Amino acid sequence: MNAAASLQQKIRASIPLSEAMQFTIESLDSEAIRVSAPLEPNINIHGTGFAGSIYSIAVLTGWALCTHILEDAGIDAELVVAKAEIRYRAPVTGELNCTAKVDAGARDLFLRATRGQSKGLLQLEIAVGDTPQAVLNATFCALRSA
């Protein structure tokens, strides 16, 4: 099983809402992730993407990328969302697609802080849709076990 499939299975097993939303990791590497979820289980009364689903899928996208970065580096840490803010720009009328990227310098600083200080922070911008229709800015915090 590849890293994306393994991580998706872990998320769906530990976060039941992700299964209901049909959260799927399309691509994953040490610097980027792309996820999707169909509109139908994430729809609102207007026939567009439900704001709560959009937010949840965007947060899961960032959490998944950070988890992959930590696991790839062999670091055992608890990962939480320290802060997140979303801006909805336009309705999502089709599949919910989220992307996040991290540059190598920010990733390495996150890993060094998590290893050395037992706490690392990583800020990510997660785009929802191609325009993008929404943007989530989030800070993820990794807490390494003592």
C-alpha positions as CSV (number, residue, x, y, z in Angstrom):
1,M,0.0,0.0,0.0
2,N,1.4,3.4,-0.9
3,A,1.7,6.3,1.5
4,A,-1.4,8.1,0.3
5,A,-3.6,5.0,0.5
6,S,-2.2,4.1,4.0
7,L,-2.7,7.7,5.3
8,Q,-6.2,7.8,3.9
9,Q,-7.1,4.5,5.5
10,K,-5.7,5.8,8.9
11,I,-7.8,9.0,8.6
12,R,-11.0,7.3,7.7
13,A,-10.5,4.8,10.5
14,S,-9.8,7.4,13.2
15,I,-12.1,10.3,12.0
16,P,-15.5,8.8,11.1
17,L,-16.7,12.1,9.5
18,S,-14.0,11.7,6.8
19,E,-15.6,8.5,5.7
20,A,-19.0,10.1,5.5
21,M,-17.6,13.0,3.5
22,Q,-15.8,10.5,1.2
23,F,-12.4,12.2,1.8
24,T,-9.9,10.8,-0.7
25,I,-6.2,11.6,-1.1
26,E,-5.5,11.9,-4.8
27,S,-1.7,12.7,-4.5
28,L,0.8,13.1,-1.8
29,D,4.5,13.8,-1.4
30,S,6.7,15.5,1.1
31,E,5.8,19.0,-0.2
32,A,2.3,18.7,-1.5
33,I,-1.1,17.1,-1.2
34,R,-4.3,17.0,-3.3
35,V,-7.5,15.6,-1.9
36,S,-11.1,15.4,-3.2
37,A,-14.6,14.6,-2.0
38,P,-17.8,14.4,-4.0
39,L,-20.3,17.2,-3.7
40,E,-23.3,15.0,-3.0
41,P,-22.5,14.0,0.7
42,N,-21.2,17.5,1.3
43,I,-24.1,19.5,-0.2
44,N,-26.1,22.3,1.4
45,I,-29.7,23.5,0.9
46,H,-28.6,25.6,-2.1
47,G,-27.1,22.7,-4.0
48,T,-23.5,23.9,-3.4
49,G,-20.8,22.8,-1.0
50,F,-21.7,23.0,2.7
51,A,-19.4,25.4,4.4
52,G,-18.8,23.0,7.3
53,S,-17.7,20.3,4.9
54,I,-15.5,22.7,3.0
55,Y,-13.8,23.7,6.2
56,S,-13.5,20.1,7.5
57,I,-12.0,18.8,4.3
58,A,-9.5,21.7,4.1
59,V,-8.4,21.1,7.7
60,L,-8.0,17.4,7.0
61,T,-6.0,18.2,3.9
62,G,-3.5,20.2,6.0
63,W,-3.5,17.7,8.8
64,A,-2.8,14.9,6.3
65,L,0.2,16.7,4.8
66,C,1.7,17.5,8.2
67,T,1.1,13.9,9.3
68,H,2.8,12.6,6.2
69,I,5.8,14.9,6.7
70,L,6.2,13.7,10.3
71,E,5.8,10.1,9.5
72,D,8.2,10.3,6.6
73,A,10.8,11.8,9.0
74,G,10.2,9.1,11.5
75,I,8.9,11.5,14.2
76,D,6.2,10.3,16.6
77,A,4.2,13.3,17.5
78,E,0.6,14.3,18.3
79,L,-0.6,16.8,15.7
80,V,-3.3,19.4,16.3
81,V,-4.7,22.4,14.6
82,A,-3.6,25.4,16.6
83,K,-5.4,28.0,14.6
84,A,-7.4,28.1,11.4
85,E,-9.3,30.7,9.4
86,I,-11.2,30.2,6.2
87,R,-12.3,32.7,3.6
88,Y,-15.2,31.6,1.4
89,R,-14.9,33.4,-2.0
90,A,-17.5,31.7,-4.2
91,P,-19.8,28.7,-4.1
92,V,-18.4,25.2,-4.7
93,T,-20.6,23.7,-7.3
94,G,-18.8,20.5,-8.1
95,E,-16.3,18.1,-6.5
96,L,-14.5,19.5,-3.5
97,N,-10.8,19.6,-4.4
98,C,-8.2,20.8,-1.9
99,T,-4.5,21.4,-2.4
100,A,-1.7,22.4,0.0
101,K,2.0,22.9,-0.6
102,V,4.9,23.5,1.7
103,D,8.3,24.7,0.7
104,A,11.3,22.7,1.8
105,G,12.6,25.4,4.2
106,A,9.4,25.6,6.1
107,R,9.1,21.8,6.2
108,D,12.6,21.5,7.5
109,L,12.2,24.1,10.2
110,F,9.0,22.4,11.3
111,L,10.8,19.1,11.6
112,R,13.9,20.6,13.4
113,A,11.6,22.3,15.9
114,T,9.6,19.2,16.5
115,R,12.7,17.1,17.1
116,G,14.7,19.6,19.1
117,Q,12.1,21.5,21.1
118,S,9.4,18.8,21.1
119,K,7.0,21.3,19.5
120,G,6.9,22.4,15.9
121,L,4.5,24.7,14.1
122,L,3.7,24.7,10.4
123,Q,1.6,27.3,8.7
124,L,-0.2,26.1,5.5
125,E,-2.5,27.7,3.0
126,I,-5.1,25.2,1.7
127,A,-6.9,26.1,-1.5
128,V,-10.4,24.7,-2.2
129,G,-11.2,24.6,-5.9
130,D,-9.4,26.0,-8.9
131,T,-10.2,29.6,-8.5
132,P,-9.9,29.0,-5.4
133,Q,-13.5,29.2,-4.1
134,A,-12.2,29.1,-0.5
135,V,-8.8,29.4,1.2
136,L,-8.0,28.1,4.7
137,N,-5.0,29.5,6.5
138,A,-4.0,27.1,9.3
139,T,-1.3,26.6,11.8
140,F,-0.6,23.0,12.8
141,C,1.2,22.1,16.0
142,A,3.2,18.9,16.4
143,L,3.9,17.8,20.0
144,R,6.5,15.1,20.3
145,S,6.2,12.7,23.2
146,A,8.9,13.0,25.8
